[in-house]
Amino acid sequence: KQEVTQIPAALSVPEGENLVLNCSFTDSAIYNLQWFRQDPGKGLTSLLLIQSSQREQTSGRLNASLDKSSGRSTLYIAASQPGDSATYLCAVGGTGRRALTFGSGTRLQVQP
Amino acid sequence: DTEVTQTPKHLVMGMTNKKSLKCEQHMGHRAMYWYKQKAKKPPELMFVYSYEKLSINESVPSRFSPECPNSSLLNLHLHALQPEDSALYLCASSQGTGLSGANVLTFGAGSRLTVL
């Protein structure tokens, strides 16, 4: 059974810092890994999707990497801004019937 | 149109009420999903429809009744709910069928349900 873990559970940084969010998964037989952003009480916004054959994806100040063999992904946020404050969820698209397995998220607070 | 639209955004209901949540997409996606998310927890899969047929029911209580009238619409009918059913209900859709992790899901903004 696939298990997805995100560390840290919460993170508070001053504006302008570069930061890294971590996601690990137990079963390396995956199709893809997706990073989502969720604002309080809102739905999920897809940030980056990495297919299993890819090593990384970039969008603006965001860069996500994937190391399938070690079961790890990182989301790098450059020059953080208060508007980046949200919960960041990683989700693994695996081969099990549930298809998409979510981590518990990292709650990010960027202080102005 | 690249969105999944959910209505209503907020719903308050009593335990004896009957209400429905609605979800709509016009991306031509063939699979649609209902997820339930409690506060500070990850989303949990409830139901998956593929080609308008129910393909996955994650042992959800019968007080939740899904319906897929056509390929663009997904409803969740609610009856005799309990206060612990209060949560954010998320709808999603994908191009492929709902039985593969290769599918990329697009999520709606959610419906916040409060059961009194």
Interface residues (C-beta under 8 A of the other chain):
Chain A: I30 Y31 N32 Q34 F36 G41 K42 G43 L44 T45 S46 L49 L89 V92 G93 G94 T95 G96 R97 R98 A99 L100 F102 G103 S104 G105 R107
Chain B: Q6 K40 K41 P42 P43 L45 V48 I56 E58 L88 L90 G98 L99 S100 G101 A102 N103 V104 L105 T106 F107 G108 A109 G110 R112
